[in-house]
Amino acid sequence: MLGQNGAGKTTTINLFLGLIKPTSGEVLVNGIPVTPNHNKTTKMIAYIPEVVQLYGNLSGIDNLNFFSRLAGFKYSKTDLSNLLSKAGLQETVHQNKLSS
């Protein structure tokens, strides 16, 4: 979506995700009302923010597990590991510390 600041882009996304309820009218995803069918409609949409924020204190697999559960999915550790592998990502990250 494109639009000026204050045009309602974020509000529209939040309505589609069921994070807020409309004050009038209804929000449809593939012809299905979001409000009474939140679990069904959220599985039909995806949202990728412009800037992805991951939790630095969590591993890759822990971040994936956390965000998957927020979306209503529950995967085994093996499934999460396989998903990361398919995407070419590591389960853990080893940070190199600069010596002074």
Phi and psi restraints in degrees (range 20) as a CNS / XPLOR table:
assign (resid 1 and name C) (resid 2 and name N)
       (resid 2 and name CA) (resid 2 and name C) 1.0 -123.5 20.0 2
assign (resid 2 and name N) (resid 2 and name CA)
       (resid 2 and name C) (resid 3 and name N) 1.0 146.6 20.0 2
assign (resid 2 and name C) (resid 3 and name N)
       (resid 3 and name CA) (resid 3 and name C) 1.0 170.5 20.0 2
assign (resid 3 and name N) (resid 3 and name CA)
       (resid 3 and name C) (resid 4 and name N) 1.0 163.3 20.0 2
assign (resid 3 and name C) (resid 4 and name N)
       (resid 4 and name CA) (resid 4 and name C) 1.0 -68.3 20.0 2
assign (resid 4 and name N) (resid 4 and name CA)
       (resid 4 and name C) (resid 5 and name N) 1.0 163.9 20.0 2
assign (resid 4 and name C) (resid 5 and name N)
       (resid 5 and name CA) (resid 5 and name C) 1.0 -57.0 20.0 2
assign (resid 5 and name N) (resid 5 and name CA)
       (resid 5 and name C) (resid 6 and name N) 1.0 135.1 20.0 2
assign (resid 5 and name C) (resid 6 and name N)
       (resid 6 and name CA) (resid 6 and name C) 1.0 84.6 20.0 2
assign (resid 6 and name N) (resid 6 and name CA)
       (resid 6 and name C) (resid 7 and name N) 1.0 3.8 20.0 2
assign (resid 6 and name C) (resid 7 and name N)
       (resid 7 and name CA) (resid 7 and name C) 1.0 -75.0 20.0 2
assign (resid 7 and name N) (resid 7 and name CA)
       (resid 7 and name C) (resid 8 and name N) 1.0 -17.8 20.0 2
assign (resid 7 and name C) (resid 8 and name N)
       (resid 8 and name CA) (resid 8 and name C) 1.0 108.5 20.0 2
assign (resid 8 and name N) (resid 8 and name CA)
       (resid 8 and name C) (resid 9 and name N) 1.0 14.7 20.0 2
assign (resid 8 and name C) (resid 9 and name N)
       (resid 9 and name CA) (resid 9 and name C) 1.0 -61.9 20.0 2
assign (resid 9 and name N) (resid 9 and name CA)
       (resid 9 and name C) (resid 10 and name N) 1.0 -50.4 20.0 2
assign (resid 9 and name C) (resid 10 and name N)
       (resid 10 and name CA) (resid 10 and name C) 1.0 -64.7 20.0 2
assign (resid 10 and name N) (resid 10 and name CA)
       (resid 10 and name C) (resid 11 and name N) 1.0 -41.2 20.0 2
assign (resid 10 and name C) (resid 11 and name N)
       (resid 11 and name CA) (resid 11 and name C) 1.0 -61.2 20.0 2
assign (resid 11 and name N) (resid 11 and name CA)
       (resid 11 and name C) (resid 12 and name N) 1.0 -42.6 20.0 2
assign (resid 11 and name C) (resid 12 and name N)
       (resid 12 and name CA) (resid 12 and name C) 1.0 -62.4 20.0 2
assign (resid 12 and name N) (resid 12 and name CA)
       (resid 12 and name C) (resid 13 and name N) 1.0 -44.5 20.0 2
assign (resid 12 and name C) (resid 13 and name N)
       (resid 13 and name CA) (resid 13 and name C) 1.0 -61.5 20.0 2
assign (resid 13 and name N) (resid 13 and name CA)
       (resid 13 and name C) (resid 14 and name N) 1.0 -44.2 20.0 2
assign (resid 13 and name C) (resid 14 and name N)
       (resid 14 and name CA) (resid 14 and name C) 1.0 -63.4 20.0 2
assign (resid 14 and name N) (resid 14 and name CA)
       (resid 14 and name C) (resid 15 and name N) 1.0 -33.6 20.0 2
assign (resid 14 and name C) (resid 15 and name N)
       (resid 15 and name CA) (resid 15 and name C) 1.0 -66.9 20.0 2
assign (resid 15 and name N) (resid 15 and name CA)
       (resid 15 and name C) (resid 16 and name N) 1.0 -45.0 20.0 2
assign (resid 15 and name C) (resid 16 and name N)
       (resid 16 and name CA) (resid 16 and name C) 1.0 -62.4 20.0 2
assign (resid 16 and name N) (resid 16 and name CA)
       (resid 16 and name C) (resid 17 and name N) 1.0 -35.9 20.0 2
assign (resid 16 and name C) (resid 17 and name N)
       (resid 17 and name CA) (resid 17 and name C) 1.0 -80.7 20.0 2
assign (resid 17 and name N) (resid 17 and name CA)
       (resid 17 and name C) (resid 18 and name N) 1.0 -7.5 20.0 2
assign (resid 17 and name C) (resid 18 and name N)
       (resid 18 and name CA) (resid 18 and name C) 1.0 76.9 20.0 2
assign (resid 18 and name N) (resid 18 and name CA)
       (resid 18 and name C) (resid 19 and name N) 1.0 15.5 20.0 2
assign (resid 18 and name C) (resid 19 and name N)
       (resid 19 and name CA) (resid 19 and name C) 1.0 -77.1 20.0 2
assign (resid 19 and name N) (resid 19 and name CA)
       (resid 19 and name C) (resid 20 and name N) 1.0 -25.4 20.0 2
assign (resid 19 and name C) (resid 20 and name N)
       (resid 20 and name CA) (resid 20 and name C) 1.0 -133.7 20.0 2
assign (resid 20 and name N) (resid 20 and name CA)
       (resid 20 and name C) (resid 21 and name N) 1.0 153.4 20.0 2
assign (resid 20 and name C) (resid 21 and name N)
       (resid 21 and name CA) (resid 21 and name C) 1.0 -100.2 20.0 2
assign (resid 21 and name N) (resid 21 and name CA)
       (resid 21 and name C) (resid 22 and name N) 1.0 143.5 20.0 2
assign (resid 21 and name C) (resid 22 and name N)
       (resid 22 and name CA) (resid 22 and name C) 1.0 -66.2 20.0 2
assign (resid 22 and name N) (resid 22 and name CA)
       (resid 22 and name C) (resid 23 and name N) 1.0 144.6 20.0 2
assign (resid 22 and name C) (resid 23 and name N)
       (resid 23 and name CA) (resid 23 and name C) 1.0 -82.4 20.0 2
assign (resid 23 and name N) (resid 23 and name CA)
       (resid 23 and name C) (resid 24 and name N) 1.0 -19.1 20.0 2
assign (resid 23 and name C) (resid 24 and name N)
       (resid 24 and name CA) (resid 24 and name C) 1.0 -155.0 20.0 2
assign (resid 24 and name N) (resid 24 and name CA)
       (resid 24 and name C) (resid 25 and name N) 1.0 159.4 20.0 2
assign (resid 24 and name C) (resid 25 and name N)
       (resid 25 and name CA) (resid 25 and name C) 1.0 69.6 20.0 2
assign (resid 25 and name N) (resid 25 and name CA)
       (resid 25 and name C) (resid 26 and name N) 1.0 -163.2 20.0 2
assign (resid 25 and name C) (resid 26 and name N)
       (resid 26 and name CA) (resid 26 and name C) 1.0 -144.4 20.0 2
assign (resid 26 and name N) (resid 26 and name CA)
       (resid 26 and name C) (resid 27 and name N) 1.0 157.1 20.0 2
assign (resid 26 and name C) (resid 27 and name N)
       (resid 27 and name CA) (resid 27 and name C) 1.0 -108.1 20.0 2
assign (resid 27 and name N) (resid 27 and name CA)
       (resid 27 and name C) (resid 28 and name N) 1.0 128.1 20.0 2
assign (resid 27 and name C) (resid 28 and name N)
       (resid 28 and name CA) (resid 28 and name C) 1.0 -116.9 20.0 2
assign (resid 28 and name N) (resid 28 and name CA)
       (resid 28 and name C) (resid 29 and name N) 1.0 140.4 20.0 2
assign (resid 28 and name C) (resid 29 and name N)
       (resid 29 and name CA) (resid 29 and name C) 1.0 -123.1 20.0 2
assign (resid 29 and name N) (resid 29 and name CA)
       (resid 29 and name C) (resid 30 and name N) 1.0 117.0 20.0 2
assign (resid 29 and name C) (resid 30 and name N)
       (resid 30 and name CA) (resid 30 and name C) 1.0 53.3 20.0 2
assign (resid 30 and name N) (resid 30 and name CA)
       (resid 30 and name C) (resid 31 and name N) 1.0 38.5 20.0 2
assign (resid 30 and name C) (resid 31 and name N)
       (resid 31 and name CA) (resid 31 and name C) 1.0 79.2 20.0 2
assign (resid 31 and name N) (resid 31 and name CA)
       (resid 31 and name C) (resid 32 and name N) 1.0 3.1 20.0 2
assign (resid 31 and name C) (resid 32 and name N)
       (resid 32 and name CA) (resid 32 and name C) 1.0 -106.3 20.0 2
assign (resid 32 and name N) (resid 32 and name CA)
       (resid 32 and name C) (resid 33 and name N) 1.0 127.4 20.0 2
assign (resid 32 and name C) (resid 33 and name N)
       (resid 33 and name CA) (resid 33 and name C) 1.0 -62.6 20.0 2
assign (resid 33 and name N) (resid 33 and name CA)
       (resid 33 and name C) (resid 34 and name N) 1.0 132.4 20.0 2
assign (resid 33 and name C) (resid 34 and name N)
       (resid 34 and name CA) (resid 34 and name C) 1.0 -69.6 20.0 2
assign (resid 34 and name N) (resid 34 and name CA)
       (resid 34 and name C) (resid 35 and name N) 1.0 -46.1 20.0 2
assign (resid 34 and name C) (resid 35 and name N)
       (resid 35 and name CA) (resid 35 and name C) 1.0 -53.9 20.0 2
assign (resid 35 and name N) (resid 35 and name CA)
       (resid 35 and name C) (resid 36 and name N) 1.0 -54.5 20.0 2
assign (resid 35 and name C) (resid 36 and name N)
       (resid 36 and name CA) (resid 36 and name C) 1.0 -83.3 20.0 2
assign (resid 36 and name N) (resid 36 and name CA)
       (resid 36 and name C) (resid 37 and name N) 1.0 -7.3 20.0 2
assign (resid 36 and name C) (resid 37 and name N)
       (resid 37 and name CA) (resid 37 and name C) 1.0 -125.1 20.0 2
assign (resid 37 and name N) (resid 37 and name CA)
       (resid 37 and name C) (resid 38 and name N) 1.0 35.1 20.0 2
assign (resid 37 and name C) (resid 38 and name N)
       (resid 38 and name CA) (resid 38 and name C) 1.0 -52.2 20.0 2
assign (resid 38 and name N) (resid 38 and name CA)
       (resid 38 and name C) (resid 39 and name N) 1.0 -46.4 20.0 2
assign (resid 38 and name C) (resid 39 and name N)
       (resid 39 and name CA) (resid 39 and name C) 1.0 -63.0 20.0 2
assign (resid 39 and name N) (resid 39 and name CA)
       (resid 39 and name C) (resid 40 and name N) 1.0 -35.4 20.0 2
assign (resid 39 and name C) (resid 40 and name N)
       (resid 40 and name CA) (resid 40 and name C) 1.0 -75.9 20.0 2
assign (resid 40 and name N) (resid 40 and name CA)
       (resid 40 and name C) (resid 41 and name N) 1.0 -44.3 20.0 2
assign (resid 40 and name C) (resid 41 and name N)
       (resid 41 and name CA) (resid 41 and name C) 1.0 -73.7 20.0 2
assign (resid 41 and name N) (resid 41 and name CA)
       (resid 41 and name C) (resid 42 and name N) 1.0 -33.0 20.0 2
assign (resid 41 and name C) (resid 42 and name N)
       (resid 42 and name CA) (resid 42 and name C) 1.0 -66.2 20.0 2
assign (resid 42 and name N) (resid 42 and name CA)
       (resid 42 and name C) (resid 43 and name N) 1.0 -22.4 20.0 2
assign (resid 42 and name C) (resid 43 and name N)
       (resid 43 and name CA) (resid 43 and name C) 1.0 -76.1 20.0 2
assign (resid 43 and name N) (resid 43 and name CA)
       (resid 43 and name C) (resid 44 and name N) 1.0 -11.2 20.0 2
assign (resid 43 and name C) (resid 44 and name N)
       (resid 44 and name CA) (resid 44 and name C) 1.0 -97.5 20.0 2
assign (resid 44 and name N) (resid 44 and name CA)
       (resid 44 and name C) (resid 45 and name N) 1.0 -5.0 20.0 2
assign (resid 44 and name C) (resid 45 and name N)
       (resid 45 and name CA) (resid 45 and name C) 1.0 -128.0 20.0 2
assign (resid 45 and name N) (resid 45 and name CA)
       (resid 45 and name C) (resid 46 and name N) 1.0 162.1 20.0 2
assign (resid 45 and name C) (resid 46 and name N)
       (resid 46 and name CA) (resid 46 and name C) 1.0 -138.3 20.0 2
assign (resid 46 and name N) (resid 46 and name CA)
       (resid 46 and name C) (resid 47 and name N) 1.0 149.3 20.0 2
assign (resid 46 and name C) (resid 47 and name N)
       (resid 47 and name CA) (resid 47 and name C) 1.0 -135.5 20.0 2
assign (resid 47 and name N) (resid 47 and name CA)
       (resid 47 and name C) (resid 48 and name N) 1.0 124.3 20.0 2
assign (resid 47 and name C) (resid 48 and name N)
       (resid 48 and name CA) (resid 48 and name C) 1.0 -122.0 20.0 2
assign (resid 48 and name N) (resid 48 and name CA)
       (resid 48 and name C) (resid 49 and name N) 1.0 113.4 20.0 2
assign (resid 48 and name C) (resid 49 and name N)
       (resid 49 and name CA) (resid 49 and name C) 1.0 -69.7 20.0 2
assign (resid 49 and name N) (resid 49 and name CA)
       (resid 49 and name C) (resid 50 and name N) 1.0 160.4 20.0 2
assign (resid 49 and name C) (resid 50 and name N)
       (resid 50 and name CA) (resid 50 and name C) 1.0 -60.8 20.0 2
assign (resid 50 and name N) (resid 50 and name CA)
       (resid 50 and name C) (resid 51 and name N) 1.0 -39.6 20.0 2
assign (resid 50 and name C) (resid 51 and name N)
       (resid 51 and name CA) (resid 51 and name C) 1.0 -119.6 20.0 2
assign (resid 51 and name N) (resid 51 and name CA)
       (resid 51 and name C) (resid 52 and name N) 1.0 115.5 20.0 2
assign (resid 51 and name C) (resid 52 and name N)
       (resid 52 and name CA) (resid 52 and name C) 1.0 -85.5 20.0 2
assign (resid 52 and name N) (resid 52 and name CA)
       (resid 52 and name C) (resid 53 and name N) 1.0 126.6 20.0 2
assign (resid 52 and name C) (resid 53 and name N)
       (resid 53 and name CA) (resid 53 and name C) 1.0 -110.7 20.0 2
assign (resid 53 and name N) (resid 53 and name CA)
       (resid 53 and name C) (resid 54 and name N) 1.0 116.6 20.0 2
assign (resid 53 and name C) (resid 54 and name N)
       (resid 54 and name CA) (resid 54 and name C) 1.0 -105.7 20.0 2
assign (resid 54 and name N) (resid 54 and name CA)
       (resid 54 and name C) (resid 55 and name N) 1.0 159.4 20.0 2
assign (resid 54 and name C) (resid 55 and name N)
       (resid 55 and name CA) (resid 55 and name C) 1.0 -85.9 20.0 2
assign (resid 55 and name N) (resid 55 and name CA)
       (resid 55 and name C) (resid 56 and name N) 1.0 115.5 20.0 2
assign (resid 55 and name C) (resid 56 and name N)
       (resid 56 and name CA) (resid 56 and name C) 1.0 -65.0 20.0 2
assign (resid 56 and name N) (resid 56 and name CA)
       (resid 56 and name C) (resid 57 and name N) 1.0 -22.1 20.0 2
assign (resid 56 and name C) (resid 57 and name N)
       (resid 57 and name CA) (resid 57 and name C) 1.0 -86.2 20.0 2
assign (resid 57 and name N) (resid 57 and name CA)
       (resid 57 and name C) (resid 58 and name N) 1.0 -1.8 20.0 2
assign (resid 57 and name C) (resid 58 and name N)
       (resid 58 and name CA) (resid 58 and name C) 1.0 -110.1 20.0 2
assign (resid 58 and name N) (resid 58 and name CA)
       (resid 58 and name C) (resid 59 and name N) 1.0 149.8 20.0 2
assign (resid 58 and name C) (resid 59 and name N)
       (resid 59 and name CA) (resid 59 and name C) 1.0 -73.7 20.0 2
assign (resid 59 and name N) (resid 59 and name CA)
       (resid 59 and name C) (resid 60 and name N) 1.0 172.5 20.0 2
assign (resid 59 and name C) (resid 60 and name N)
       (resid 60 and name CA) (resid 60 and name C) 1.0 -58.9 20.0 2
assign (resid 60 and name N) (resid 60 and name CA)
       (resid 60 and name C) (resid 61 and name N) 1.0 -43.6 20.0 2
assign (resid 60 and name C) (resid 61 and name N)
       (resid 61 and name CA) (resid 61 and name C) 1.0 -68.1 20.0 2
assign (resid 61 and name N) (resid 61 and name CA)
       (resid 61 and name C) (resid 62 and name N) 1.0 -35.1 20.0 2
assign (resid 61 and name C) (resid 62 and name N)
       (resid 62 and name CA) (resid 62 and name C) 1.0 -69.8 20.0 2
assign (resid 62 and name N) (resid 62 and name CA)
       (resid 62 and name C) (resid 63 and name N) 1.0 -39.7 20.0 2
assign (resid 62 and name C) (resid 63 and name N)
       (resid 63 and name CA) (resid 63 and name C) 1.0 -62.1 20.0 2
assign (resid 63 and name N) (resid 63 and name CA)
       (resid 63 and name C) (resid 64 and name N) 1.0 -46.4 20.0 2
assign (resid 63 and name C) (resid 64 and name N)
       (resid 64 and name CA) (resid 64 and name C) 1.0 -61.6 20.0 2
assign (resid 64 and name N) (resid 64 and name CA)
       (resid 64 and name C) (resid 65 and name N) 1.0 -42.3 20.0 2
assign (resid 64 and name C) (resid 65 and name N)
       (resid 65 and name CA) (resid 65 and name C) 1.0 -61.7 20.0 2
assign (resid 65 and name N) (resid 65 and name CA)
       (resid 65 and name C) (resid 66 and name N) 1.0 -45.4 20.0 2
assign (resid 65 and name C) (resid 66 and name N)
       (resid 66 and name CA) (resid 66 and name C) 1.0 -60.8 20.0 2
assign (resid 66 and name N) (resid 66 and name CA)
       (resid 66 and name C) (resid 67 and name N) 1.0 -51.7 20.0 2
assign (resid 66 and name C) (resid 67 and name N)
       (resid 67 and name CA) (resid 67 and name C) 1.0 -71.3 20.0 2
assign (resid 67 and name N) (resid 67 and name CA)
       (resid 67 and name C) (resid 68 and name N) 1.0 -30.9 20.0 2
assign (resid 67 and name C) (resid 68 and name N)
       (resid 68 and name CA) (resid 68 and name C) 1.0 -64.3 20.0 2
assign (resid 68 and name N) (resid 68 and name CA)
       (resid 68 and name C) (resid 69 and name N) 1.0 -42.4 20.0 2
assign (resid 68 and name C) (resid 69 and name N)
       (resid 69 and name CA) (resid 69 and name C) 1.0 -66.7 20.0 2
assign (resid 69 and name N) (resid 69 and name CA)
       (resid 69 and name C) (resid 70 and name N) 1.0 -36.1 20.0 2
assign (resid 69 and name C) (resid 70 and name N)
       (resid 70 and name CA) (resid 70 and name C) 1.0 -59.9 20.0 2
assign (resid 70 and name N) (resid 70 and name CA)
       (resid 70 and name C) (resid 71 and name N) 1.0 -33.6 20.0 2
assign (resid 70 and name C) (resid 71 and name N)
       (resid 71 and name CA) (resid 71 and name C) 1.0 -84.2 20.0 2
assign (resid 71 and name N) (resid 71 and name CA)
       (resid 71 and name C) (resid 72 and name N) 1.0 0.0 20.0 2
assign (resid 71 and name C) (resid 72 and name N)
       (resid 72 and name CA) (resid 72 and name C) 1.0 92.5 20.0 2
assign (resid 72 and name N) (resid 72 and name CA)
       (resid 72 and name C) (resid 73 and name N) 1.0 12.8 20.0 2
assign (resid 72 and name C) (resid 73 and name N)
       (resid 73 and name CA) (resid 73 and name C) 1.0 -107.0 20.0 2
assign (resid 73 and name N) (resid 73 and name CA)
       (resid 73 and name C) (resid 74 and name N) 1.0 146.0 20.0 2
assign (resid 73 and name C) (resid 74 and name N)
       (resid 74 and name CA) (resid 74 and name C) 1.0 -130.5 20.0 2
assign (resid 74 and name N) (resid 74 and name CA)
       (resid 74 and name C) (resid 75 and name N) 1.0 109.4 20.0 2
assign (resid 74 and name C) (resid 75 and name N)
       (resid 75 and name CA) (resid 75 and name C) 1.0 -110.6 20.0 2
assign (resid 75 and name N) (resid 75 and name CA)
       (resid 75 and name C) (resid 76 and name N) 1.0 151.7 20.0 2
assign (resid 75 and name C) (resid 76 and name N)
       (resid 76 and name CA) (resid 76 and name C) 1.0 -73.9 20.0 2
assign (resid 76 and name N) (resid 76 and name CA)
       (resid 76 and name C) (resid 77 and name N) 1.0 164.3 20.0 2
assign (resid 76 and name C) (resid 77 and name N)
       (resid 77 and name CA) (resid 77 and name C) 1.0 -61.1 20.0 2
assign (resid 77 and name N) (resid 77 and name CA)
       (resid 77 and name C) (resid 78 and name N) 1.0 -36.6 20.0 2
assign (resid 77 and name C) (resid 78 and name N)
       (resid 78 and name CA) (resid 78 and name C) 1.0 -63.9 20.0 2
assign (resid 78 and name N) (resid 78 and name CA)
       (resid 78 and name C) (resid 79 and name N) 1.0 -44.1 20.0 2
assign (resid 78 and name C) (resid 79 and name N)
       (resid 79 and name CA) (resid 79 and name C) 1.0 -62.2 20.0 2
assign (resid 79 and name N) (resid 79 and name CA)
       (resid 79 and name C) (resid 80 and name N) 1.0 -43.4 20.0 2
assign (resid 79 and name C) (resid 80 and name N)
       (resid 80 and name CA) (resid 80 and name C) 1.0 -62.3 20.0 2
assign (resid 80 and name N) (resid 80 and name CA)
       (resid 80 and name C) (resid 81 and name N) 1.0 -43.1 20.0 2
assign (resid 80 and name C) (resid 81 and name N)
       (resid 81 and name CA) (resid 81 and name C) 1.0 -61.6 20.0 2
assign (resid 81 and name N) (resid 81 and name CA)
       (resid 81 and name C) (resid 82 and name N) 1.0 -42.8 20.0 2
assign (resid 81 and name C) (resid 82 and name N)
       (resid 82 and name CA) (resid 82 and name C) 1.0 -64.2 20.0 2
assign (resid 82 and name N) (resid 82 and name CA)
       (resid 82 and name C) (resid 83 and name N) 1.0 -40.5 20.0 2
assign (resid 82 and name C) (resid 83 and name N)
       (resid 83 and name CA) (resid 83 and name C) 1.0 -62.4 20.0 2
assign (resid 83 and name N) (resid 83 and name CA)
       (resid 83 and name C) (resid 84 and name N) 1.0 -44.8 20.0 2
assign (resid 83 and name C) (resid 84 and name N)
       (resid 84 and name CA) (resid 84 and name C) 1.0 -62.4 20.0 2
assign (resid 84 and name N) (resid 84 and name CA)
       (resid 84 and name C) (resid 85 and name N) 1.0 -42.4 20.0 2
assign (resid 84 and name C) (resid 85 and name N)
       (resid 85 and name CA) (resid 85 and name C) 1.0 -62.5 20.0 2
assign (resid 85 and name N) (resid 85 and name CA)
       (resid 85 and name C) (resid 86 and name N) 1.0 -43.5 20.0 2
assign (resid 85 and name C) (resid 86 and name N)
       (resid 86 and name CA) (resid 86 and name C) 1.0 -61.0 20.0 2
assign (resid 86 and name N) (resid 86 and name CA)
       (resid 86 and name C) (resid 87 and name N) 1.0 -33.1 20.0 2
assign (resid 86 and name C) (resid 87 and name N)
       (resid 87 and name CA) (resid 87 and name C) 1.0 -85.7 20.0 2
assign (resid 87 and name N) (resid 87 and name CA)
       (resid 87 and name C) (resid 88 and name N) 1.0 -1.6 20.0 2
assign (resid 87 and name C) (resid 88 and name N)
       (resid 88 and name CA) (resid 88 and name C) 1.0 75.2 20.0 2
assign (resid 88 and name N) (resid 88 and name CA)
       (resid 88 and name C) (resid 89 and name N) 1.0 26.1 20.0 2
assign (resid 88 and name C) (resid 89 and name N)
       (resid 89 and name CA) (resid 89 and name C) 1.0 -111.0 20.0 2
assign (resid 89 and name N) (resid 89 and name CA)
       (resid 89 and name C) (resid 90 and name N) 1.0 156.1 20.0 2
assign (resid 89 and name C) (resid 90 and name N)
       (resid 90 and name CA) (resid 90 and name C) 1.0 -93.2 20.0 2
assign (resid 90 and name N) (resid 90 and name CA)
       (resid 90 and name C) (resid 91 and name N) 1.0 152.3 20.0 2
assign (resid 90 and name C) (resid 91 and name N)
       (resid 91 and name CA) (resid 91 and name C) 1.0 -70.7 20.0 2
assign (resid 91 and name N) (resid 91 and name CA)
       (resid 91 and name C) (resid 92 and name N) 1.0 -37.4 20.0 2
assign (resid 91 and name C) (resid 92 and name N)
       (resid 92 and name CA) (resid 92 and name C) 1.0 -128.5 20.0 2
assign (resid 92 and name N) (resid 92 and name CA)
       (resid 92 and name C) (resid 93 and name N) 1.0 157.1 20.0 2
assign (resid 92 and name C) (resid 93 and name N)
       (resid 93 and name CA) (resid 93 and name C) 1.0 -123.1 20.0 2
assign (resid 93 and name N) (resid 93 and name CA)
       (resid 93 and name C) (resid 94 and name N) 1.0 131.8 20.0 2
assign (resid 93 and name C) (resid 94 and name N)
       (resid 94 and name CA) (resid 94 and name C) 1.0 -101.4 20.0 2
assign (resid 94 and name N) (resid 94 and name CA)
       (resid 94 and name C) (resid 95 and name N) 1.0 117.6 20.0 2
assign (resid 94 and name C) (resid 95 and name N)
       (resid 95 and name CA) (resid 95 and name C) 1.0 -90.3 20.0 2
assign (resid 95 and name N) (resid 95 and name CA)
       (resid 95 and name C) (resid 96 and name N) 1.0 131.8 20.0 2
assign (resid 95 and name C) (resid 96 and name N)
       (resid 96 and name CA) (resid 96 and name C) 1.0 -86.2 20.0 2
assign (resid 96 and name N) (resid 96 and name CA)
       (resid 96 and name C) (resid 97 and name N) 1.0 124.9 20.0 2
assign (resid 96 and name C) (resid 97 and name N)
       (resid 97 and name CA) (resid 97 and name C) 1.0 -92.9 20.0 2
assign (resid 97 and name N) (resid 97 and name CA)
       (resid 97 and name C) (resid 98 and name N) 1.0 135.6 20.0 2
assign (resid 97 and name C) (resid 98 and name N)
       (resid 98 and name CA) (resid 98 and name C) 1.0 -77.4 20.0 2
assign (resid 98 and name N) (resid 98 and name CA)
       (resid 98 and name C) (resid 99 and name N) 1.0 132.6 20.0 2
assign (resid 98 and name C) (resid 99 and name N)
       (resid 99 and name CA) (resid 99 and name C) 1.0 -88.0 20.0 2
assign (resid 99 and name N) (resid 99 and name CA)
       (resid 99 and name C) (resid 100 and name N) 1.0 145.3 20.0 2
